Amino acid sequence: MAREDEYDYLFKVVLIGDSGVGKSNLLSRFTRNEFNLESKSTIGVEFATRSIQVDKKTIKAQIWDTAGQERYRAITSAYYRGAVGALLVYDISKHGTYENVERWLKELRDHADANIIISLVGNKSDLRHLRSVPSDEAKAFSEKNGISFIETSALDSTNVEQAFHTILTEIYHIVSQRQIQDPSGPHGNSGSNTAPIPLRLPSTEFDSKSKQNTSCCS
């Protein structure tokens, strides 16, 4: 258990998108390998963590699940702060959730760091018979906006690991490359603003075992 506290990098990643697209189940599938058919809408914000290995380095991912309902958006906007990655999620069987991707992307651009790494995620790929968003359409949108794209299923685990590993690996490579270019840079210094992507988040603010799953509105 002690190894949970041992990591080389801590990256904050946010899940955004409409309510009901499966953000909470993507979070629970990746961090706990669980899926809950009865999961209720997230109230406010909660997060969970999981560590992975990239290039023999331990990357601790702190994944924040933001509520998709409009009335919580003022609360969740503060949680973009410090995020180095974002999974923008829609439901492949509900075209309306895909139509709102552009609005979510704008919100992300407005509130998050300009250098945040973004991946478009078409969730619920198990509902192929109900598909209303063609993969090619979403892929073209992602290419136009300079973000990556993947389809997942939190229900049957398809591509969930890959979605998180891909974005965390990309963040790691950017950060490690920056350290090579500037070895005197702020490695592990969360208080410095010189690196566009923070190398660590303040451990006292976020990294608490007692807050593995927490709600700001309980």
WOQUIHU-V665233 format. One record per helix or strand. SS is the DSSP state (2 for helix, 1 for strand). FROM is the first residue (numbers start at 1). TO is the last residue. Records with the same first field share a line. If there is no record, write none. Layout:
SS=FROM-TO / FROM-TO
This chain:
2=2-5 / 23-32 / 70-80 / 95-99 / 101-111 / 128-130 / 135-144 / 160-181 / 203-206 / 209-211
1=9-16 / 45-54 / 57-66 / 85-91 / 117-123 / 148-151
